[in-house]
Amino acid sequence: MELTHIEHIGIAVKSIEEQLPYYEGVLGLKCYNIETVEDQKVKTAFFQIGQTKIELLEPTNEESTVAKFIEKRGEGVHHIAFATKNLEDALQEVEAKGVRLIDAKPRAGAEGLNIAFLHPKSTGSVLTELCEHP
């Protein structure tokens, strides 16, 4: 599997608006995109740092996985995402190595990425996302 870079770090927050002063005012980052991903029940905000991004994830529904994460663990780092050139091949490879998949097939994510998650029980308790730019 060829990973090209850390695509982004996902951070679960209760409110993107409440976090903007920290990321923009304190860290000096610029939010360049805010969008809602309906099927994942989240609103996202992105900040670019070199080749890597920070993705803030705000739940839009109490039943979203991000809302459940915040309820159980509080706000904070939710996942790390790695970019790969061929997501389907990467999924086959990690599954062949015994990694449990949350997504057996790629699906649409924020910013038009194709994404798939690996189960934290197979990744040292770190929710891991693999993604591919279309």
Sequence and secondary structure as in RCSB ss.txt:
>XXXX:A:sequence
MELTHIEHIGIAVKSIEEQLPYYEGVLGLKCYNIETVEDQKVKTAFFQIGQTKIELLEPTNEESTVAKFIEKRGE
GVHHIAFATKNLEDALQEVEAKGVRLIDAKPRAGAEGLNIAFLHPKSTGSVLTELCEHP
>XXXX:A:secstr
  EEEEEEEEEE S HHHHHIIIIIIS   EEEEEEEGGGTEEEEEEEETTEEEEEEEESSTTSHHHHHHHHH S
EEEEEEEEES HHHHHHHHHHTT  BS SS EE GGG EEEEE GGGTTT  EEEEE  
